[in-house]
Amino acid sequence: MAFSLSSIPKRIHKTFANLRTGIVLLILVVIASAMGTFVLQRPATDAEKLAQAYSPNTLRWLDRVMLTDVFHSWWFLTLLGLVSLSIVLVSLDRFPNAWRFYARPYRKTDWHFRAALPHKVELPIKNAEDGLNAAERALKKLGWPVDRVAYKNEPSLYSERHRVSVMAVYIVHASLLLIFAGGIIDGAFGYSGFLALHKGQTDNVIELRSGGKKQLPFAVKCYAAGQDNYADGSPKKWWSKLAVVQDGKEIESKEIVVNDPLVYRGLRFYQSSYWLDNHTVDSLQIAWVAKDGKETPLQLHMNQPVALDSDATVSLMDYIPDAFVRDGQVFKKSDDIENLAFGLEVKNRATAEVSKVWLLPAQGIVLGEENLNYQFKNPASAQDIALAAVTGLEVSHEPGQWLVWTGVLLMCAGLGVAFYMVHMRLWIVAIPDAKGKLVLWIGGQANKNRDRFEQKFNDVVEGIRIELESASLTPQSARREQPELTLAGVK
């Protein structure tokens, strides 16, 4: 067979419109999603944890094939696109027949159809019209809708339940398309990052997990952050009091905890971590002694002046975690907490003269107060030193999540219709039987759950029989014999 370029689109359509192709692609998506679950993902895992979990060579290969960021990888998004294409083509090829079946259900009762139907019963009657009327009353009592059908001068009844279940598969298809579309949008346009805020700090720049930084169209302010512990001292929960600030105004505020984020304009701020900053002091509890020898407790916050008396104020201006003294000057040695040093500024209100005082509690000395009328005492214990709390926020922008959740809800509805609704149909017509006697022929069919339908069918037949007897529409000989309800052709 000669190959031509014009046949390529047809071959592609035939391949992706094949149900087997769709199933294979769907299995590949499931496998890829499972790999993204078991392999640590970079947007959610710190680099240190990745380095601990995998060897450098393994991690290099995982990064190369993008298994450390599966859901944002080009091959996973391509796979979602191919599955979506296959679902669309498969649905388009099969939908016309399903729609014809749904929009124009088969209501005829010719003898070929009656012979092939699996569930059927014949009840003797005296009059065709009265028999159909009795059957209609029985169906309505049982909650079955009834339609009158005329075919070849044979009046008949048609009834059905749950016709919508015929379209359940297309509801599931639509839900999958929404979920995959949301995944593609998130992978292509979504991002995630990290934002660390000190108490009182406001910022709108996040560090992206993929590298670089991104400026948000609004800022987030941290009013407070903390950690609640169990009785044994182990962490119970982290919390942060946050506010959204835009154009200098506070728009929204919320206290967040783990799994209860602040959501604003499509961005989610999750509580992911909490720690104390060794390089920043939140407050310092000390004491000062006036000229008269009176000792007064004093609590200082960074860069916030506190009045000593009517003549002077003092502010906490500097903090060094590991300091050393040389030639009367204080210098930083390292970032480790070893020899703390706190720098105070004492300002004379009258002369605006500023004096610098250093407190070194580890060495038990105070520098720079020789020419002051005040004396300062070092913190009495570590409890007098409160390091600044830092809240760690995971920031994520997932513009396709509404599509994903809509698809999930739609899938639940589709699966509910598919599994719990059975399309049941009934046909009833008055015809002569093999012996020429008039009977009410009752037939039924279900697309699934045949055992359940058989019970429903028997209930319908019994209801019609009772209605016929109560209206005296059954011949006297038939009532005397009390025949059992049997399938047509089985006596």
C-alpha positions as CSV (number, residue, x, y, z in Angstrom):
1,M,0.0,0.0,0.0
2,A,1.4,3.4,-1.0
3,F,2.2,5.9,1.7
4,S,1.1,9.5,1.2
5,L,1.4,12.6,3.4
6,S,-2.3,13.2,3.1
7,S,-3.0,10.0,5.0
8,I,-1.0,11.1,8.1
9,P,-3.8,13.1,9.7
10,K,-6.1,10.1,9.3
11,R,-3.6,7.7,10.8
12,I,-3.1,10.1,13.8
13,H,-6.9,10.4,14.2
14,K,-7.3,6.6,14.0
15,T,-4.6,6.0,16.5
16,F,-5.8,8.5,19.2
17,A,-9.5,7.7,18.6
18,N,-8.7,4.1,19.5
19,L,-9.9,3.2,23.0
20,R,-6.8,1.1,23.6
21,T,-4.5,4.1,23.0
22,G,-6.5,6.1,25.5
23,I,-6.2,3.3,28.1
24,V,-2.4,3.0,27.6
25,L,-1.9,6.8,27.9
26,L,-4.0,6.9,31.0
27,I,-2.0,4.1,32.6
28,L,1.2,6.1,31.7
29,V,-0.2,9.1,33.5
30,V,-1.0,7.1,36.6
31,I,2.5,5.6,36.6
32,A,4.1,9.1,36.2
33,S,1.9,10.5,39.0
34,A,3.0,7.6,41.2
35,M,6.6,8.4,40.5
36,G,6.0,12.0,41.4
37,T,4.6,10.8,44.7
38,F,7.4,8.4,45.6
39,V,10.3,10.5,44.3
40,L,11.0,13.6,46.4
41,Q,9.9,16.7,44.5
42,R,11.9,19.9,44.5
43,P,9.1,22.5,45.0
44,A,8.2,20.8,48.2
45,T,11.5,19.4,49.4
46,D,14.6,21.3,50.6
47,A,17.8,20.8,48.8
48,E,19.4,19.4,52.0
49,K,16.8,16.7,52.3
50,L,17.3,15.8,48.6
51,A,21.0,15.5,49.1
52,Q,20.5,13.3,52.1
53,A,18.0,11.0,50.3
54,Y,19.9,10.5,47.0
55,S,23.5,10.2,46.0
56,P,24.9,13.1,43.9
57,N,24.9,10.9,40.7
58,T,21.4,9.6,41.3
59,L,20.1,13.1,42.0
60,R,21.8,14.4,38.9
61,W,20.0,11.8,36.7
62,L,16.7,12.4,38.5
63,D,17.0,16.2,37.7
64,R,18.0,15.5,34.1
65,V,14.8,13.5,33.4
66,M,12.8,15.9,35.6
67,L,11.6,13.2,38.0
68,T,12.3,15.7,40.9
69,D,9.6,18.0,39.4
70,V,7.3,15.6,37.6
71,F,4.1,17.7,37.6
72,H,5.9,20.6,36.0
73,S,7.9,18.6,33.5
74,W,7.4,19.0,29.8
75,W,6.9,15.3,29.2
76,F,4.2,15.0,31.9
77,L,2.3,18.0,30.5
78,T,2.6,16.5,27.0
79,L,1.3,13.2,28.3
80,L,-1.7,15.0,29.8
81,G,-2.3,16.7,26.5
82,L,-2.2,13.4,24.6
83,V,-4.6,11.7,27.0
84,S,-6.9,14.7,26.7
85,L,-6.7,14.5,22.9
86,S,-7.5,10.8,23.0
87,I,-10.5,11.3,25.3
88,V,-11.9,14.0,23.0
89,L,-11.5,11.9,19.8
90,V,-12.9,8.7,21.4
91,S,-15.9,10.6,22.8
92,L,-16.6,12.3,19.4
93,D,-16.5,9.0,17.6
94,R,-19.0,7.3,20.0
95,F,-21.1,10.2,21.1
96,P,-23.5,10.4,18.1
97,N,-24.7,6.8,18.7
98,A,-25.1,7.4,22.4
99,W,-27.0,10.6,21.8
100,R,-29.4,9.0,19.4
101,F,-30.0,6.3,21.9
102,Y,-30.6,8.9,24.6
103,A,-32.7,11.4,22.5
104,R,-34.7,8.8,20.6
105,P,-35.2,5.7,22.7
106,Y,-36.5,2.6,20.9
107,R,-40.2,2.4,21.7
108,K,-41.5,0.0,19.1
109,T,-42.6,-3.5,20.0
110,D,-42.6,-5.5,16.7
111,W,-42.4,-9.3,16.9
112,H,-38.7,-9.4,16.2
113,F,-38.0,-7.2,19.2
114,R,-40.4,-9.1,21.4
115,A,-38.7,-12.4,20.5
116,A,-35.2,-11.2,21.4
117,L,-36.0,-9.5,24.7
118,P,-34.7,-11.6,27.7
119,H,-37.3,-10.5,30.3
120,K,-41.0,-11.0,29.2
121,V,-44.3,-12.1,30.6
122,E,-47.8,-12.6,29.2
123,L,-50.9,-12.0,31.2
124,P,-54.4,-13.0,29.8
125,I,-56.9,-10.1,29.3
126,K,-60.4,-9.6,27.9
127,N,-60.0,-6.2,26.3
128,A,-56.8,-4.5,24.9
129,E,-57.7,-0.9,25.8
130,D,-58.8,-1.8,29.3
131,G,-55.7,-4.0,29.8
132,L,-53.4,-1.1,28.8
133,N,-55.3,1.2,31.1
134,A,-54.9,-1.2,34.0
135,A,-51.2,-1.5,33.3
136,E,-50.8,2.3,33.1
137,R,-52.5,2.7,36.5
138,A,-50.2,0.0,38.0
139,L,-47.0,1.7,36.6
140,K,-48.0,5.1,38.0
141,K,-48.7,3.6,41.4
142,L,-45.1,2.1,41.3
143,G,-43.6,5.5,40.3
144,W,-42.9,4.6,36.7
145,P,-43.5,7.3,34.0
146,V,-45.7,6.1,31.2
147,D,-45.9,7.1,27.5
148,R,-48.6,5.9,25.0
149,V,-47.1,4.6,21.8
150,A,-48.9,3.7,18.6
151,Y,-47.1,1.4,16.1
152,K,-48.8,-0.4,13.2
153,N,-52.2,0.1,14.8
154,E,-51.0,-1.6,17.9
155,P,-51.3,0.7,20.9
156,S,-48.7,0.1,23.6
157,L,-47.1,1.6,26.6
158,Y,-43.4,2.6,27.1
159,S,-41.7,3.4,30.4
160,E,-38.1,3.9,31.5
161,R,-36.1,5.1,34.4
162,H,-32.6,6.7,34.7
163,R,-32.0,7.4,31.1
164,V,-29.3,9.8,32.1
165,S,-27.1,6.9,33.1
166,V,-26.5,6.3,29.3
167,M,-24.5,9.6,29.4
168,A,-22.5,8.8,32.6
169,V,-19.4,7.8,30.7
170,Y,-19.3,11.2,28.9
171,I,-19.7,12.9,32.3
172,V,-16.6,11.0,33.5
173,H,-14.8,11.9,30.3
174,A,-15.6,15.6,30.8
175,S,-14.4,15.4,34.4
176,L,-11.1,13.9,33.3
177,L,-10.6,16.7,30.7
178,L,-11.2,19.3,33.4
179,I,-8.7,17.7,35.7
180,F,-6.1,17.3,33.0
181,A,-6.7,20.9,31.8
182,G,-6.2,22.1,35.4
183,G,-3.0,20.1,35.7
184,I,-1.6,21.5,32.4
185,I,-2.4,25.1,33.4
186,D,-0.8,24.6,36.8
187,G,2.3,23.0,35.3
188,A,2.7,25.7,32.6
189,F,1.7,28.9,34.5
190,G,1.7,28.0,38.2
191,Y,4.7,28.5,40.6
192,S,5.7,28.0,44.2
193,G,8.1,29.7,46.4
194,F,9.1,30.6,50.0
195,L,8.7,33.7,52.1
196,A,10.3,34.2,55.5
197,L,9.0,37.0,57.7
198,H,10.1,38.4,61.1
199,K,7.6,39.7,63.5
200,G,6.5,43.1,62.3
201,Q,8.1,42.6,58.9
202,T,6.3,43.3,55.6
203,D,7.5,41.9,52.3
204,N,6.2,41.0,48.8
205,V,9.2,39.2,47.2
206,I,9.3,35.4,47.3
207,E,12.1,33.0,46.5
208,L,10.9,30.7,43.8
209,R,11.6,27.0,44.2
210,S,12.7,26.8,40.6
211,G,15.3,29.6,41.2
212,G,15.2,33.3,41.2
213,K,12.7,35.7,42.9
214,K,9.2,37.0,42.1
215,Q,7.5,40.1,43.2
216,L,3.9,39.8,44.2
217,P,1.3,42.4,43.4
218,F,0.6,42.9,47.2
219,A,2.6,42.5,50.4
220,V,2.2,40.3,53.4
221,K,2.8,41.5,56.9
222,C,3.6,39.2,60.0
223,Y,2.1,40.6,63.2
224,A,3.1,37.6,65.3
225,A,4.4,34.0,65.0
226,G,4.8,31.3,67.5
227,Q,5.0,27.6,68.4
228,D,2.7,25.7,70.8
229,N,4.2,22.7,72.5
230,Y,2.9,19.6,74.2
231,A,3.5,18.9,77.8
232,D,6.8,17.1,77.1
233,G,8.1,20.1,75.2
234,S,7.7,18.7,71.6
235,P,6.2,21.0,69.0
236,K,2.4,20.8,68.7
237,K,1.7,23.4,66.1
238,W,3.1,26.5,64.4
239,W,1.0,29.6,63.8
240,S,1.3,33.1,62.3
241,K,-0.9,36.2,62.3
242,L,-0.7,37.6,58.8
243,A,-2.2,40.5,57.0
244,V,-2.4,41.3,53.3
245,V,-1.3,44.9,52.6
246,Q,-2.0,46.6,49.3
247,D,-1.4,50.3,48.5
248,G,-0.6,50.9,52.1
249,K,-3.9,49.5,53.3
250,E,-4.6,46.3,55.2
251,I,-7.0,44.3,53.0
252,E,-7.4,41.0,54.8
253,S,-6.0,39.3,57.9
254,K,-5.9,35.7,59.2
255,E,-4.2,33.5,61.8
256,I,-2.9,30.5,59.9
257,V,-1.7,27.1,61.0
258,V,-0.5,24.1,59.1
259,N,-3.1,23.1,56.4
260,D,-5.1,26.2,57.0
261,P,-3.6,28.8,54.6
262,L,-4.3,32.4,53.9
263,V,-5.7,32.6,50.4
264,Y,-5.8,35.9,48.4
265,R,-6.1,36.5,44.7
266,G,-5.3,32.9,43.8
267,L,-2.2,32.7,46.0
268,R,-2.0,30.4,49.0
269,F,0.3,31.1,52.0
270,Y,0.9,27.9,54.0
271,Q,2.5,27.7,57.4
272,S,5.5,25.5,56.7
273,S,8.1,26.3,59.3
274,Y,9.0,28.4,62.4
275,W,12.4,29.2,64.0
276,L,14.2,31.7,66.1
277,D,16.6,34.0,64.3
278,N,20.0,33.8,66.1
279,H,21.0,37.1,64.4
280,T,18.0,39.2,65.5
281,V,16.8,40.1,69.0
282,D,13.1,40.8,69.6
283,S,13.4,42.0,73.2
284,L,15.9,42.3,76.0
285,Q,15.2,42.4,79.7
286,I,17.8,44.3,81.7
287,A,18.0,46.8,84.6
288,W,19.4,50.3,85.0
289,V,20.6,52.1,88.1
290,A,20.1,55.9,88.5
291,K,22.2,58.4,90.5
292,D,20.4,57.7,93.7
293,G,21.1,54.0,93.4
294,K,17.6,53.0,92.6
295,E,17.4,50.0,90.3
296,T,14.7,49.9,87.7
297,P,13.8,46.9,85.3
298,L,13.9,47.8,81.6
299,Q,12.5,46.0,78.6
300,L,14.0,47.0,75.3
301,H,12.9,46.2,71.7
302,M,15.1,46.7,68.7
303,N,15.2,50.3,67.5
304,Q,12.5,51.4,69.9
305,P,13.6,54.2,72.3
306,V,12.6,53.9,76.0
307,A,12.7,56.8,78.4
308,L,15.1,56.5,81.4
309,D,14.0,59.7,83.0
310,S,13.1,63.2,81.8
311,D,16.7,63.8,80.6
312,A,17.5,60.7,78.5
313,T,16.3,57.7,76.4
314,V,17.9,54.4,75.6
315,S,17.5,52.2,72.5
316,L,18.6,48.7,71.6
317,M,20.5,49.2,68.4
318,D,23.0,46.4,67.8
319,Y,23.3,42.7,68.5
320,I,26.3,40.4,67.9
321,P,25.9,36.6,68.5
322,D,29.6,36.0,69.0
323,A,31.7,39.1,69.9
324,F,35.2,39.9,71.2
325,V,36.7,43.1,72.7
326,R,39.9,44.7,71.4
327,D,41.2,48.1,72.5
328,G,37.9,48.9,74.1
329,Q,36.0,48.2,70.8
330,V,33.5,45.3,70.2
331,F,33.9,43.2,67.0
332,K,32.0,40.3,65.5
333,K,33.9,37.0,65.6
334,S,31.3,34.5,64.0
335,D,27.6,33.9,63.5
336,D,27.5,31.2,66.2
337,I,25.9,32.1,69.5
338,E,28.9,32.1,71.8
339,N,29.6,35.5,73.4
340,L,26.5,37.7,73.0
341,A,26.9,41.4,72.8
342,F,24.1,44.1,72.9
343,G,24.7,47.6,71.7
344,L,22.7,50.4,73.5
345,E,22.4,54.0,72.5
346,V,21.7,56.5,75.3
347,K,20.5,59.9,74.0
348,N,20.5,63.1,76.0
349,R,17.3,65.0,75.2
350,A,18.7,68.4,75.9
351,T,22.0,68.2,74.0
352,A,21.0,65.4,71.5
353,E,24.4,63.8,72.5
354,V,24.4,60.0,71.9
355,S,26.6,57.6,73.9
356,K,27.2,53.9,72.9
357,V,27.1,51.3,75.6
358,W,27.9,47.6,75.1
359,L,26.5,44.8,77.3
360,L,28.5,41.5,77.3
361,P,26.7,39.1,79.6
362,A,29.0,36.1,78.9
363,Q,32.0,38.1,80.2
364,G,30.0,40.0,82.8
365,I,31.2,43.4,81.7
366,V,29.6,46.7,80.5
367,L,31.5,49.1,78.2
368,G,30.9,52.8,77.6
369,E,29.0,53.9,80.6
370,E,31.9,55.5,82.4
371,N,30.9,59.1,81.5
372,L,27.1,58.5,82.0
373,N,25.0,59.2,85.0
374,Y,23.4,55.8,84.6
375,Q,24.6,52.2,85.1
376,F,23.3,49.2,83.2
377,K,23.2,45.6,84.3
378,N,23.5,42.6,82.0
379,P,20.6,40.2,81.5
380,A,20.2,38.0,84.5
381,S,19.6,34.8,82.5
382,A,18.9,33.5,79.0
383,Q,15.2,33.9,79.6
384,D,15.7,37.7,79.6
385,I,16.8,37.5,75.9
386,A,14.1,36.9,73.4
387,L,15.3,36.1,69.9
388,A,13.2,37.2,66.9
389,A,10.6,34.7,65.7
390,V,10.6,33.9,62.0
391,T,7.7,32.3,60.2
392,G,8.4,30.3,57.1
393,L,5.6,30.5,54.5
394,E,5.1,28.3,51.4
395,V,3.6,30.3,48.7
396,S,1.9,28.6,45.8
397,H,0.0,29.9,42.7
398,E,-2.1,27.2,41.1
399,P,-4.5,28.8,38.6
400,G,-5.8,25.5,37.4
401,Q,-7.0,24.3,40.8
402,W,-10.6,25.4,40.2
403,L,-10.7,23.3,37.1
404,V,-9.3,20.3,39.0
405,W,-11.8,20.5,41.8
406,T,-14.6,21.1,39.4
407,G,-13.5,18.0,37.5
408,V,-13.3,16.0,40.8
409,L,-16.9,17.0,41.7
410,L,-18.1,16.2,38.2
411,M,-16.3,12.8,38.3
412,C,-18.1,12.0,41.6
413,A,-21.4,12.8,40.0
414,G,-20.6,10.8,36.9
415,L,-19.4,7.7,38.8
416,G,-22.5,8.0,41.1
417,V,-24.7,7.9,38.0
418,A,-22.8,5.1,36.4
419,F,-22.7,2.8,39.5
420,Y,-26.0,3.6,41.3
421,M,-28.4,4.4,38.4
422,V,-29.6,1.5,36.2
423,H,-31.3,2.4,32.9
424,M,-34.5,0.3,33.0
425,R,-37.0,0.1,30.2
426,L,-40.5,-1.5,29.9
427,W,-42.7,-2.2,26.9
428,I,-46.3,-3.3,27.3
429,V,-48.6,-4.2,24.4
430,A,-51.9,-6.2,23.9
431,I,-51.4,-9.0,21.3
432,P,-52.8,-12.5,20.6
433,D,-50.6,-15.3,21.9
434,A,-49.7,-18.5,20.0
435,K,-53.2,-19.9,20.6
436,G,-54.9,-16.8,19.4
437,K,-56.0,-15.6,22.9
438,L,-55.6,-12.0,23.8
439,V,-52.7,-11.3,26.3
440,L,-50.9,-8.4,27.8
441,W,-47.3,-8.8,26.8
442,I,-44.9,-7.2,29.2
443,G,-41.1,-6.9,28.4
444,G,-38.2,-5.2,30.1
445,Q,-34.5,-4.6,29.7
446,A,-31.7,-3.0,31.8
447,N,-28.2,-2.0,30.8
448,K,-26.6,-3.5,33.9
449,N,-27.3,-5.0,37.3
450,R,-29.7,-7.6,35.9
451,D,-30.5,-9.2,39.3
452,R,-31.8,-5.9,40.6
453,F,-33.8,-5.3,37.5
454,E,-35.4,-8.7,37.6
455,Q,-36.7,-7.9,41.1
456,K,-38.1,-4.6,39.8
457,F,-39.6,-6.3,36.8
458,N,-41.3,-8.9,38.9
459,D,-42.8,-6.1,41.1
460,V,-44.2,-4.4,38.0
461,V,-45.7,-7.6,36.7
462,E,-47.3,-8.4,40.0
463,G,-48.7,-4.9,40.3
464,I,-50.2,-5.1,36.8
465,R,-51.7,-8.6,37.6
466,I,-53.3,-7.2,40.8
467,E,-54.7,-4.2,38.9
468,L,-56.2,-6.5,36.2
469,E,-57.8,-8.7,38.8
470,S,-59.2,-5.8,40.8
471,A,-60.8,-4.4,37.6
472,S,-62.1,-7.9,36.6
473,L,-60.2,-7.7,33.3
474,T,-58.8,-11.2,33.6
475,P,-60.9,-14.0,32.0
476,Q,-62.8,-16.2,34.5
477,S,-61.0,-19.3,33.4
478,A,-57.6,-17.6,34.0
479,R,-58.6,-16.4,37.4
480,R,-59.8,-19.8,38.5
481,E,-56.6,-21.5,37.4
482,Q,-54.4,-18.8,39.1
483,P,-51.5,-19.3,36.7
484,E,-48.0,-18.4,37.8
485,L,-46.2,-15.5,36.2
486,T,-43.8,-17.1,33.7
487,L,-41.5,-15.9,31.0
488,A,-43.2,-16.1,27.6
489,G,-42.9,-19.5,26.0
490,V,-42.3,-21.2,29.4
491,K,-45.5,-22.8,30.9
